[in-house]
Amino acid sequence: MAVTKRLIEVDDEKLARVRDLLGTTTLKSTVDAALEEVLALDRRRRALLAERGHEDPLADPDRRQAAWR
């Protein structure tokens, strides 16, 4: 596992809300847990689509970007 230190600006209110939701206490643990949640959500979405025999509409990078707007 590669780890890189990064300097970023973080919205304190959003961070506090996410900490509450995830039950984390540090910035590092909150970011790590949030990233894990997004990856888990993607796995569940892909599994549901596959179960229903649907193609993943977000496999196309342009459609994926548009979904986040």
C-alpha positions in Angstrom: 0.0 0.0 0.0 1.5 3.3 -1.1 0.8 6.3 1.2 1.5 9.9 0.2 1.4 13.0 2.5 -0.8 15.7 1.0 -1.6 19.3 2.0 -5.2 20.1 1.4 -7.9 22.5 2.6 -10.8 20.8 4.3 -14.2 22.3 5.1 -14.3 22.1 8.9 -18.1 21.8 9.0 -18.2 19.0 6.5 -15.4 17.2 8.3 -17.2 17.4 11.6 -20.4 16.1 10.1 -18.6 13.2 8.4 -16.7 12.4 11.7 -20.1 12.2 13.4 -21.5 9.9 10.7 -18.5 7.6 10.7 -17.7 7.7 14.4 -14.0 8.7 13.7 -11.9 11.1 15.7 -8.9 12.1 13.6 -8.6 13.7 10.2 -6.6 10.7 8.9 -9.2 8.1 10.2 -12.1 10.2 8.8 -10.6 10.5 5.4 -9.6 6.8 5.3 -13.1 5.7 6.4 -14.8 8.0 3.9 -12.7 6.6 1.1 -13.6 3.1 2.2 -17.3 4.0 2.2 -17.1 5.3 -1.3 -15.3 2.1 -2.5 -17.9 0.0 -0.7 -20.7 1.9 -2.3 -19.2 1.4 -5.7 -18.8 -2.4 -5.0 -22.5 -2.6 -3.9 -23.7 -0.6 -7.0 -21.7 -2.8 -9.4 -23.0 -6.0 -7.7 -26.6 -4.8 -7.9 -26.2 -3.9 -11.6 -24.6 -7.2 -12.4 -27.3 -9.1 -10.5 -29.9 -7.4 -12.6 -28.0 -8.0 -15.9 -27.4 -4.3 -16.5 -24.2 -2.7 -17.9 -22.5 -0.3 -15.6 -23.5 3.2 -16.8 -20.6 4.8 -14.9 -18.0 2.7 -16.6 -17.7 5.5 -19.2 -15.5 8.3 -17.6 -17.5 11.1 -19.1 -20.8 9.7 -17.7 -19.1 9.2 -14.3 -18.0 12.8 -14.2 -21.4 14.0 -15.2 -23.0 12.0 -12.4 -21.0 14.0 -9.8 -22.1 17.4 -11.1 
